[in-house]
């Protein structure tokens, strides 16, 4: 394998690794968004107490913060 082919191979391997990392982050985001949806559907189907509503809101905020953190990771990988 000549030098150009080696460089091309290395470049493609780096691109593959980058793509896998992006996919992993997107999977995590998807899981958190589904959890947020389940919480919202639960609140819609039930009539949670004020205490339970506060707990659900706290869970939603935590998930939102986690999604935003993952989104920042994606942005740093792009730039």
Biopython code that builds the backbone (N, CA, C, O; Angstrom):
import numpy as np
from Bio.PDB.StructureBuilder import StructureBuilder

atoms = [
    (1, "UNK", "N", (0.856, -1.171, 0.000)),
    (1, "UNK", "CA", (0.000, 0.000, 0.000)),
    (1, "UNK", "C", (0.903, 1.235, 0.000)),
    (1, "UNK", "O", (1.804, 1.355, 0.830)),
    (2, "UNK", "N", (0.652, 2.143, -0.935)),
    (2, "UNK", "CA", (1.506, 3.325, -0.992)),
    (2, "UNK", "C", (1.034, 4.377, 0.020)),
    (2, "UNK", "O", (0.013, 4.205, 0.685)),
    (3, "UNK", "N", (1.788, 5.450, 0.116)),
    (3, "UNK", "CA", (1.528, 6.479, 1.131)),
    (3, "UNK", "C", (0.157, 7.121, 0.961)),
    (3, "UNK", "O", (-0.542, 7.342, 1.949)),
    (4, "UNK", "N", (-0.240, 7.424, -0.271)),
    (4, "UNK", "CA", (-1.552, 8.034, -0.516)),
    (4, "UNK", "C", (-2.683, 7.105, -0.078)),
    (4, "UNK", "O", (-3.673, 7.551, 0.501)),
    (5, "UNK", "N", (-2.530, 5.840, -0.352)),
    (5, "UNK", "CA", (-3.555, 4.868, 0.047)),
    (5, "UNK", "C", (-3.625, 4.748, 1.571)),
    (5, "UNK", "O", (-4.707, 4.623, 2.145)),
    (6, "UNK", "N", (-2.471, 4.787, 2.208)),
    (6, "UNK", "CA", (-2.444, 4.715, 3.665)),
    (6, "UNK", "C", (-3.129, 5.941, 4.285)),
    (6, "UNK", "O", (-3.894, 5.824, 5.243)),
    (7, "UNK", "N", (-2.843, 7.097, 3.728)),
    (7, "UNK", "CA", (-3.479, 8.317, 4.231)),
    (7, "UNK", "C", (-4.985, 8.282, 4.002)),
    (7, "UNK", "O", (-5.760, 8.685, 4.870)),
    (8, "UNK", "N", (-5.391, 7.804, 2.846)),
    (8, "UNK", "CA", (-6.824, 7.691, 2.544)),
    (8, "UNK", "C", (-7.492, 6.709, 3.513)),
    (8, "UNK", "O", (-8.584, 6.970, 4.018)),
    (9, "UNK", "N", (-6.832, 5.596, 3.764)),
    (9, "UNK", "CA", (-7.373, 4.604, 4.693)),
    (9, "UNK", "C", (-7.500, 5.198, 6.091)),
    (9, "UNK", "O", (-8.529, 5.027, 6.744)),
    (10, "UNK", "N", (-6.477, 5.885, 6.550)),
    (10, "UNK", "CA", (-6.502, 6.501, 7.871)),
    (10, "UNK", "C", (-7.626, 7.541, 7.961)),
    (10, "UNK", "O", (-8.344, 7.604, 8.959)),
    (11, "UNK", "N", (-7.768, 8.348, 6.915)),
    (11, "UNK", "CA", (-8.841, 9.339, 6.869)),
    (11, "UNK", "C", (-10.207, 8.669, 6.979)),
    (11, "UNK", "O", (-11.060, 9.113, 7.748)),
    (12, "UNK", "N", (-10.412, 7.615, 6.220)),
    (12, "UNK", "CA", (-11.691, 6.917, 6.237)),
    (12, "UNK", "C", (-11.953, 6.254, 7.589)),
    (12, "UNK", "O", (-13.092, 6.226, 8.055)),
    (13, "UNK", "N", (-10.914, 5.725, 8.212)),
    (13, "UNK", "CA", (-11.069, 5.131, 9.544)),
    (13, "UNK", "C", (-11.463, 6.197, 10.568)),
    (13, "UNK", "O", (-12.292, 5.946, 11.443)),
    (14, "UNK", "N", (-10.868, 7.383, 10.457)),
    (14, "UNK", "CA", (-11.228, 8.487, 11.345)),
    (14, "UNK", "C", (-12.674, 8.919, 11.119)),
    (14, "UNK", "O", (-13.404, 9.197, 12.070)),
    (15, "UNK", "N", (-13.075, 8.972, 9.863)),
    (15, "UNK", "CA", (-14.454, 9.337, 9.545)),
    (15, "UNK", "C", (-15.435, 8.306, 10.104)),
    (15, "UNK", "O", (-16.497, 8.666, 10.611)),
    (16, "UNK", "N", (-15.083, 7.044, 10.011)),
    (16, "UNK", "CA", (-15.928, 5.978, 10.548)),
    (16, "UNK", "C", (-16.060, 6.111, 12.061)),
    (16, "UNK", "O", (-17.158, 5.987, 12.602)),
    (17, "UNK", "N", (-14.955, 6.359, 12.739)),
    (17, "UNK", "CA", (-14.983, 6.540, 14.191)),
    (17, "UNK", "C", (-15.830, 7.750, 14.565)),
    (17, "UNK", "O", (-16.620, 7.682, 15.507)),
    (18, "UNK", "N", (-15.677, 8.849, 13.843)),
    (18, "UNK", "CA", (-16.451, 10.070, 14.082)),
    (18, "UNK", "C", (-17.943, 9.778, 13.915)),
    (18, "UNK", "O", (-18.761, 10.219, 14.721)),
    (19, "UNK", "N", (-18.290, 9.034, 12.866)),
    (19, "UNK", "CA", (-19.681, 8.689, 12.593)),
    (19, "UNK", "C", (-20.253, 7.803, 13.691)),
    (19, "UNK", "O", (-21.397, 7.987, 14.106)),
    (20, "UNK", "N", (-19.473, 6.854, 14.157)),
    (20, "UNK", "CA", (-19.932, 5.978, 15.245)),
    (20, "UNK", "C", (-20.193, 6.778, 16.520)),
    (20, "UNK", "O", (-21.180, 6.538, 17.216)),
    (21, "UNK", "N", (-19.319, 7.715, 16.819)),
    (21, "UNK", "CA", (-19.497, 8.544, 18.016)),
    (21, "UNK", "C", (-20.753, 9.413, 17.885)),
    (21, "UNK", "O", (-21.516, 9.553, 18.841)),
    (22, "UNK", "N", (-20.959, 9.978, 16.729)),
    (22, "UNK", "CA", (-22.174, 10.772, 16.499)),
    (22, "UNK", "C", (-23.418, 9.902, 16.653)),
    (22, "UNK", "O", (-24.405, 10.322, 17.258)),
    (23, "UNK", "N", (-23.367, 8.703, 16.110)),
    (23, "UNK", "CA", (-24.500, 7.783, 16.218)),
    (23, "UNK", "C", (-24.784, 7.446, 17.676)),
    (23, "UNK", "O", (-25.944, 7.392, 18.086)),
    (24, "UNK", "N", (-23.734, 7.219, 18.460)),
    (24, "UNK", "CA", (-23.900, 6.908, 19.879)),
    (24, "UNK", "C", (-24.587, 8.067, 20.612)),
    (24, "UNK", "O", (-25.497, 7.853, 21.413)),
    (25, "UNK", "N", (-24.147, 9.279, 20.331)),
    (25, "UNK", "CA", (-24.738, 10.450, 20.974)),
    (25, "UNK", "C", (-26.192, 10.607, 20.558)),
    (25, "UNK", "O", (-27.051, 10.890, 21.394)),
    (26, "UNK", "N", (-26.471, 10.427, 19.284)),
    (26, "UNK", "CA", (-27.850, 10.550, 18.807)),
    (26, "UNK", "C", (-28.753, 9.479, 19.419)),
    (26, "UNK", "O", (-29.921, 9.745, 19.703)),
    (27, "UNK", "N", (-28.226, 8.277, 19.624)),
    (27, "UNK", "CA", (-28.997, 7.220, 20.286)),
    (27, "UNK", "C", (-29.331, 7.619, 21.718)),
    (27, "UNK", "O", (-30.452, 7.404, 22.180)),
    (28, "UNK", "N", (-28.368, 8.197, 22.416)),
    (28, "UNK", "CA", (-28.618, 8.653, 23.792)),
    (28, "UNK", "C", (-29.685, 9.740, 23.820)),
    (28, "UNK", "O", (-30.572, 9.730, 24.673)),
    (29, "UNK", "N", (-29.591, 10.671, 22.886)),
    (29, "UNK", "CA", (-30.596, 11.735, 22.807)),
    (29, "UNK", "C", (-31.967, 11.128, 22.559)),
    (29, "UNK", "O", (-32.944, 11.514, 23.202)),
    (30, "UNK", "N", (-32.046, 10.184, 21.634)),
    (30, "UNK", "CA", (-33.318, 9.535, 21.316)),
    (30, "UNK", "C", (-33.917, 8.856, 22.546)),
    (30, "UNK", "O", (-35.117, 8.973, 22.797)),
    (31, "UNK", "N", (-33.093, 8.153, 23.308)),
    (31, "UNK", "CA", (-33.580, 7.487, 24.522)),
    (31, "UNK", "C", (-34.144, 8.495, 25.517)),
    (31, "UNK", "O", (-35.197, 8.262, 26.110)),
    (32, "UNK", "N", (-33.450, 9.608, 25.700)),
    (32, "UNK", "CA", (-33.892, 10.618, 26.657)),
    (32, "UNK", "C", (-35.184, 11.290, 26.186)),
    (32, "UNK", "O", (-36.061, 11.590, 26.996)),
    (33, "UNK", "N", (-35.299, 11.524, 24.890)),
    (33, "UNK", "CA", (-36.525, 12.119, 24.368)),
    (33, "UNK", "C", (-37.717, 11.179, 24.529)),
    (33, "UNK", "O", (-38.829, 11.622, 24.814)),
    (34, "UNK", "N", (-37.480, 9.885, 24.345)),
    (34, "UNK", "CA", (-38.560, 8.908, 24.556)),
    (34, "UNK", "C", (-38.982, 8.870, 26.027)),
    (34, "UNK", "O", (-40.166, 8.742, 26.337)),
    (35, "UNK", "N", (-38.016, 8.981, 26.914)),
    (35, "UNK", "CA", (-38.339, 9.013, 28.344)),
    (35, "UNK", "C", (-39.163, 10.270, 28.670)),
    (35, "UNK", "O", (-40.107, 10.214, 29.457)),
    (36, "UNK", "N", (-38.797, 11.386, 28.062)),
    (36, "UNK", "CA", (-39.559, 12.624, 28.271)),
    (36, "UNK", "C", (-40.991, 12.450, 27.758)),
    (36, "UNK", "O", (-41.942, 12.920, 28.383)),
    (37, "UNK", "N", (-41.136, 11.784, 26.637)),
    (37, "UNK", "CA", (-42.465, 11.532, 26.082)),
    (37, "UNK", "C", (-43.281, 10.655, 27.031)),
    (37, "UNK", "O", (-44.461, 10.918, 27.259)),
    (38, "UNK", "N", (-42.653, 9.613, 27.584)),
    (38, "UNK", "CA", (-43.368, 8.735, 28.521)),
    (38, "UNK", "C", (-43.841, 9.512, 29.751)),
    (38, "UNK", "O", (-44.951, 9.293, 30.236)),
    (39, "UNK", "N", (-43.012, 10.406, 30.246)),
    (39, "UNK", "CA", (-43.393, 11.219, 31.403)),
    (39, "UNK", "C", (-44.581, 12.109, 31.046)),
    (39, "UNK", "O", (-45.540, 12.214, 31.811)),
    (40, "UNK", "N", (-44.511, 12.742, 29.889)),
    (40, "UNK", "CA", (-45.602, 13.628, 29.459)),
    (40, "UNK", "C", (-46.898, 12.850, 29.265)),
    (40, "UNK", "O", (-47.968, 13.318, 29.656)),
    (41, "UNK", "N", (-46.808, 11.670, 28.665)),
    (41, "UNK", "CA", (-48.006, 10.853, 28.460)),
    (41, "UNK", "C", (-48.586, 10.390, 29.798)),
    (41, "UNK", "O", (-49.804, 10.352, 29.968)),
    (42, "UNK", "N", (-47.724, 10.042, 30.734)),
    (42, "UNK", "CA", (-48.187, 9.641, 32.059)),
    (42, "UNK", "C", (-48.958, 10.788, 32.709)),
    (42, "UNK", "O", (-50.039, 10.587, 33.262)),
    (43, "UNK", "N", (-48.390, 11.988, 32.637)),
    (43, "UNK", "CA", (-49.037, 13.150, 33.247)),
    (43, "UNK", "C", (-50.376, 13.444, 32.573)),
    (43, "UNK", "O", (-51.321, 13.887, 33.224)),
    (44, "UNK", "N", (-50.448, 13.200, 31.286)),
    (44, "UNK", "CA", (-51.693, 13.451, 30.547)),
    (44, "UNK", "C", (-52.763, 12.428, 30.912)),
    (44, "UNK", "O", (-53.932, 12.784, 31.056)),
    (45, "UNK", "N", (-52.381, 11.176, 31.063)),
    (45, "UNK", "CA", (-53.332, 10.103, 31.326)),
    (45, "UNK", "C", (-53.771, 10.032, 32.785)),
    (45, "UNK", "O", (-54.858, 9.537, 33.082)),
    (46, "UNK", "N", (-52.941, 10.519, 33.689)),
    (46, "UNK", "CA", (-53.239, 10.478, 35.124)),
    (46, "UNK", "C", (-53.428, 11.910, 35.618)),
    (46, "UNK", "O", (-53.100, 12.866, 34.914)),
    (47, "UNK", "N", (-53.927, 12.042, 36.760)),
    (47, "UNK", "CA", (-54.036, 13.365, 37.355)),
    (47, "UNK", "C", (-53.074, 13.413, 38.536)),
    (47, "UNK", "O", (-53.463, 13.178, 39.680)),
    (48, "UNK", "N", (-51.814, 13.722, 38.242)),
    (48, "UNK", "CA", (-50.811, 13.688, 39.315)),
    (48, "UNK", "C", (-51.068, 14.788, 40.348)),
    (48, "UNK", "O", (-51.575, 15.864, 40.032)),
    (49, "UNK", "N", (-50.706, 14.481, 41.573)),
    (49, "UNK", "CA", (-50.800, 15.467, 42.645)),
    (49, "UNK", "C", (-49.755, 16.559, 42.401)),
    (49, "UNK", "O", (-48.903, 16.441, 41.520)),
    (50, "UNK", "N", (-49.844, 17.609, 43.194)),
    (50, "UNK", "CA", (-48.870, 18.692, 43.061)),
    (50, "UNK", "C", (-47.457, 18.159, 43.326)),
    (50, "UNK", "O", (-46.517, 18.497, 42.606)),
    (51, "UNK", "N", (-47.318, 17.345, 44.338)),
    (51, "UNK", "CA", (-46.013, 16.772, 44.665)),
    (51, "UNK", "C", (-45.485, 15.910, 43.515)),
    (51, "UNK", "O", (-44.318, 15.998, 43.136)),
    (52, "UNK", "N", (-46.371, 15.081, 42.973)),
    (52, "UNK", "CA", (-45.971, 14.217, 41.857)),
    (52, "UNK", "C", (-45.658, 15.054, 40.615)),
    (52, "UNK", "O", (-44.716, 14.755, 39.881)),
    (53, "UNK", "N", (-46.442, 16.091, 40.385)),
    (53, "UNK", "CA", (-46.183, 16.981, 39.248)),
    (53, "UNK", "C", (-44.808, 17.634, 39.379)),
    (53, "UNK", "O", (-44.072, 17.743, 38.398)),
    (54, "UNK", "N", (-44.467, 18.064, 40.587)),
    (54, "UNK", "CA", (-43.146, 18.657, 40.809)),
    (54, "UNK", "C", (-42.037, 17.653, 40.535)),
    (54, "UNK", "O", (-41.006, 17.996, 39.956)),
    (55, "UNK", "N", (-42.255, 16.405, 40.955)),
    (55, "UNK", "CA", (-41.267, 15.358, 40.709)),
    (55, "UNK", "C", (-41.115, 15.103, 39.207)),
    (55, "UNK", "O", (-39.998, 14.972, 38.705)),
    (56, "UNK", "N", (-42.246, 15.032, 38.494)),
    (56, "UNK", "CA", (-42.197, 14.810, 37.044)),
    (56, "UNK", "C", (-41.497, 15.975, 36.341)),
    (56, "UNK", "O", (-40.704, 15.769, 35.422)),
    (57, "UNK", "N", (-41.798, 17.196, 36.781)),
    (57, "UNK", "CA", (-41.147, 18.371, 36.188)),
    (57, "UNK", "C", (-39.644, 18.347, 36.435)),
    (57, "UNK", "O", (-38.856, 18.730, 35.571)),
    (58, "UNK", "N", (-39.259, 17.897, 37.612)),
    (58, "UNK", "CA", (-37.838, 17.787, 37.934)),
    (58, "UNK", "C", (-37.161, 16.760, 37.027)),
    (58, "UNK", "O", (-36.052, 16.984, 36.542)),
    (59, "UNK", "N", (-37.832, 15.643, 36.804)),
    (59, "UNK", "CA", (-37.283, 14.612, 35.915)),
    (59, "UNK", "C", (-37.160, 15.153, 34.488)),
    (59, "UNK", "O", (-36.163, 14.913, 33.808)),
    (60, "UNK", "N", (-38.187, 15.887, 34.045)),
    (60, "UNK", "CA", (-38.144, 16.455, 32.696)),
    (60, "UNK", "C", (-36.993, 17.452, 32.560)),
    (60, "UNK", "O", (-36.292, 17.465, 31.548)),
    (61, "UNK", "N", (-36.805, 18.280, 33.580)),
    (61, "UNK", "CA", (-35.715, 19.268, 33.524)),
    (61, "UNK", "C", (-34.362, 18.565, 33.460)),
    (61, "UNK", "O", (-33.486, 18.962, 32.692)),
    (62, "UNK", "N", (-34.197, 17.527, 34.265)),
    (62, "UNK", "CA", (-32.935, 16.789, 34.257)),
    (62, "UNK", "C", (-32.676, 16.163, 32.883)),
    (62, "UNK", "O", (-31.561, 16.226, 32.365)),
    (63, "UNK", "N", (-33.704, 15.565, 32.305)),
    (63, "UNK", "CA", (-33.557, 14.969, 30.974)),
    (63, "UNK", "C", (-33.258, 16.041, 29.931)),
    (63, "UNK", "O", (-32.429, 15.836, 29.045)),
    (64, "UNK", "N", (-33.931, 17.179, 30.037)),
    (64, "UNK", "CA", (-33.685, 18.284, 29.097)),
    (64, "UNK", "C", (-32.239, 18.741, 29.188)),
    (64, "UNK", "O", (-31.588, 18.956, 28.166)),
    (65, "UNK", "N", (-31.735, 18.891, 30.403)),
    (65, "UNK", "CA", (-30.337, 19.299, 30.592)),
    (65, "UNK", "C", (-29.381, 18.276, 29.989)),
    (65, "UNK", "O", (-28.379, 18.644, 29.376)),
    (66, "UNK", "N", (-29.687, 17.002, 30.160)),
    (66, "UNK", "CA", (-28.845, 15.952, 29.597)),
    (66, "UNK", "C", (-28.861, 15.994, 28.069)),
    (66, "UNK", "O", (-27.825, 15.818, 27.429)),
    (67, "UNK", "N", (-30.037, 16.226, 27.489)),
    (67, "UNK", "CA", (-30.139, 16.327, 26.024)),
    (67, "UNK", "C", (-29.325, 17.518, 25.534)),
    (67, "UNK", "O", (-28.604, 17.413, 24.541)),
    (68, "UNK", "N", (-29.436, 18.638, 26.219)),
    (68, "UNK", "CA", (-28.676, 19.820, 25.805)),
    (68, "UNK", "C", (-27.170, 19.573, 25.894)),
    (68, "UNK", "O", (-26.411, 20.037, 25.044)),
    (69, "UNK", "N", (-26.745, 18.850, 26.915)),
    (69, "UNK", "CA", (-25.331, 18.519, 27.044)),
    (69, "UNK", "C", (-24.873, 17.632, 25.878)),
    (69, "UNK", "O", (-23.796, 17.837, 25.318)),
    (70, "UNK", "N", (-25.688, 16.665, 25.527)),
    (70, "UNK", "CA", (-25.366, 15.793, 24.393)),
    (70, "UNK", "C", (-25.349, 16.586, 23.087)),
    (70, "UNK", "O", (-24.508, 16.348, 22.220)),
    (71, "UNK", "N", (-26.277, 17.525, 22.951)),
    (71, "UNK", "CA", (-26.292, 18.360, 21.741)),
    (71, "UNK", "C", (-25.014, 19.187, 21.642)),
    (71, "UNK", "O", (-24.478, 19.375, 20.550)),
    (72, "UNK", "N", (-24.525, 19.678, 22.774)),
    (72, "UNK", "CA", (-23.266, 20.438, 22.765)),
    (72, "UNK", "C", (-22.121, 19.533, 22.325)),
    (72, "UNK", "O", (-21.227, 19.974, 21.603)),
    (73, "UNK", "N", (-22.140, 18.270, 22.753)),
    (73, "UNK", "CA", (-21.104, 17.332, 22.315)),
    (73, "UNK", "C", (-21.133, 17.163, 20.801)),
    (73, "UNK", "O", (-20.095, 17.114, 20.141)),
    (74, "UNK", "N", (-22.344, 17.077, 20.273)),
    (74, "UNK", "CA", (-22.471, 16.947, 18.817)),
    (74, "UNK", "C", (-21.917, 18.177, 18.121)),
    (74, "UNK", "O", (-21.190, 18.066, 17.134)),
    (75, "UNK", "N", (-22.260, 19.342, 18.634)),
    (75, "UNK", "CA", (-21.782, 20.593, 18.019)),
    (75, "UNK", "C", (-20.267, 20.701, 18.067)),
    (75, "UNK", "O", (-19.641, 21.162, 17.112)),
    (76, "UNK", "N", (-19.678, 20.278, 19.178)),
    (76, "UNK", "CA", (-18.209, 20.366, 19.280)),
    (76, "UNK", "C", (-17.542, 19.401, 18.318)),
    (76, "UNK", "O", (-16.422, 19.648, 17.870)),
    (77, "UNK", "N", (-18.209, 18.315, 17.996)),
    (77, "UNK", "CA", (-17.639, 17.360, 17.048)),
    (77, "UNK", "C", (-17.733, 17.883, 15.620)),
    (77, "UNK", "O", (-16.918, 17.528, 14.769)),
    (78, "UNK", "N", (-18.719, 18.718, 15.362)),
    (78, "UNK", "CA", (-18.921, 19.236, 14.013)),
    (78, "UNK", "C", (-17.974, 20.385, 13.728)),
    (78, "UNK", "O", (-17.478, 20.522, 12.609)),
    (79, "UNK", "N", (-17.719, 21.213, 14.733)),
    (79, "UNK", "CA", (-16.880, 22.403, 14.523)),
    (79, "UNK", "C", (-15.444, 22.162, 14.817)),
    (79, "UNK", "O", (-14.626, 23.072, 14.684)),
]
sb = StructureBuilder()
sb.init_structure("model")
sb.init_model(0)
sb.init_chain("A")
sb.init_seg("    ")
for serial, (resi, resn, name, xyz) in enumerate(atoms, 1):
    if name == "N":
        sb.init_residue(resn, " ", resi, " ")
    sb.init_atom(name, np.array(xyz, "f"), 0.0, 1.0, " ", f" {name:<3s}", serial, name[0])
structure = sb.get_structure()
